[in-house]
Amino acid sequence: MNIFSGIIHFTKYYFFSVVCLLYMFNPKNYNPASRQVLVQQIFYTAIEILPVFLLSAIVFGVIIMGLIVSLSIEYNMQQYIGYLIIKLIIVELVPFLLALIISFRTGLRVSAKTSIMKVNNELNTLEIFGIDTVKYLFMPRALGNMLGFLSLAFLFSLIMMISGYVFLFLIMGMNLDIFLSTLVKAISLKDILIFVFKSLLFGFIIVTIPSYDGLMTKKRYFEIPFSLSKTISSLFIIICFIEVLSLIIEFI
Amino acid sequence: MFYRGVIINNRIYIKIFEDIDTLNKYIESEKTSIVSENTPLLSELTVTQNISLILEYHNRFNIKKSKKITSNLLQKSGLEELRDKLPFEIGKKDRLLIQFLRAYVSSCEMITIIKPFSMIDKIEDIDYIIKLSNIFNKRIQIVDTTLHNYYKENKCLIIK
């Protein structure tokens, strides 16, 4: 019975996300109302979080890059530092860590907002006034989060690289030119594509899964916490699944 | 469809239905903008944003233009001080009025207020809507079920 309802939910979510995705490519779907939601979502995902994000990115950067640099020196693998930074840190770790952070922040917020709107009959109001909820709410939120996520992922990567350089400069006295050429040698088009695609995908699911869970909430206030816990567990599973998939693609 | 009614003026009238099913069937058959308990204001948006959302979505007016229209409407209705307030910060009567203005800016020629007496505390509060009907050029119908049957199980100040 659980597997059966799981399949039904997955199918419904699949169609919901496809509709959201298709709406993004039609310029007619962008009216002043939906553009406001889009801008608000970009602000919420990528700008409002900046002070806390920068601080945690620097802390993460220092710890992780410190470990990578010291381990590679200890095991005499200095020549692989560029590959470790690009393939391990930038392509794999940065989007994954960011996805977890943004899930807890944006994912839970979107789920709570949607559930509350459902319970309060606000989604019903929108429908009665002829406002398509996907066009006005869910599509701009998803797109805003995708763009916000991608920008943060670039910023996080940059901080990681700067931290890596600082460590290499302090420990090995490596100059900037050598560091940059090491990175350029290590990076490939496939890495860039995986990084961009994965970031956009994480940004998309972090909004669409909570939105779908919110829509499925029954019209009772005590259902909202259940919806939130369902959202967070679904997001965690899907994020891990995408990460494993990306690792497989990376090594093919 | 059976109902009893009262004509208040050339723009506003009341229809009283025997039961909720008949009322719902009647509403479904009408092309109208609805004001009711089941169409609340969006809690995350301010009063102005709630009204201008309709203009921005359907008429594709930019934010500046829609805000200007909304501001004028609020001013005409004497509600301009509510402009930046959120729905939970305003009283029941004002919420009903803002819902009315939101229905007014939609494209339908008629506004239907469903069970208004369950949305306000004092029956006199509906007078303001009747006054507004003279300012705004749209037909208004107030629909409800037989008042006694509907309110007898509720703690309603109107019955008291």
Contacts between the chains, C-beta under 8 A, distances in Angstrom:
chain1	res1	chain2	res2	distance
A	31	B	56	6.2
A	31	B	57	5.6
A	31	B	60	5.1
A	32	B	56	4.0
A	32	B	57	7.8
A	32	B	60	6.5
A	32	B	61	6.7
A	32	B	62	5.4
A	32	B	63	5.7
A	32	B	66	7.2
A	33	B	53	5.5
A	33	B	56	4.0
A	33	B	57	4.3
A	34	B	57	7.7
A	36	B	56	7.5
A	36	B	63	7.0
A	113	B	44	7.0
A	116	B	43	7.2
A	117	B	42	7.5
A	117	B	43	7.8
A	120	B	40	6.0
A	120	B	43	6.4
A	121	B	38	5.3
A	121	B	39	7.1
A	121	B	40	5.7
A	122	B	40	6.1
A	122	B	42	5.2
A	122	B	43	6.6
A	124	B	38	6.1
A	124	B	39	6.8
A	125	B	38	7.8
A	125	B	39	4.4
A	125	B	40	6.1
A	125	B	41	7.7
A	125	B	42	6.8
A	126	B	42	7.7
A	128	B	34	5.7
A	128	B	38	8.0
A	128	B	39	5.3
A	129	B	33	7.6
A	129	B	39	7.5
A	129	B	54	6.1
A	129	B	102	7.6
A	129	B	106	6.1
A	130	B	58	6.7
A	130	B	106	7.8
A	131	B	53	7.4
A	131	B	54	7.9
A	131	B	57	5.3
A	136	B	57	6.3
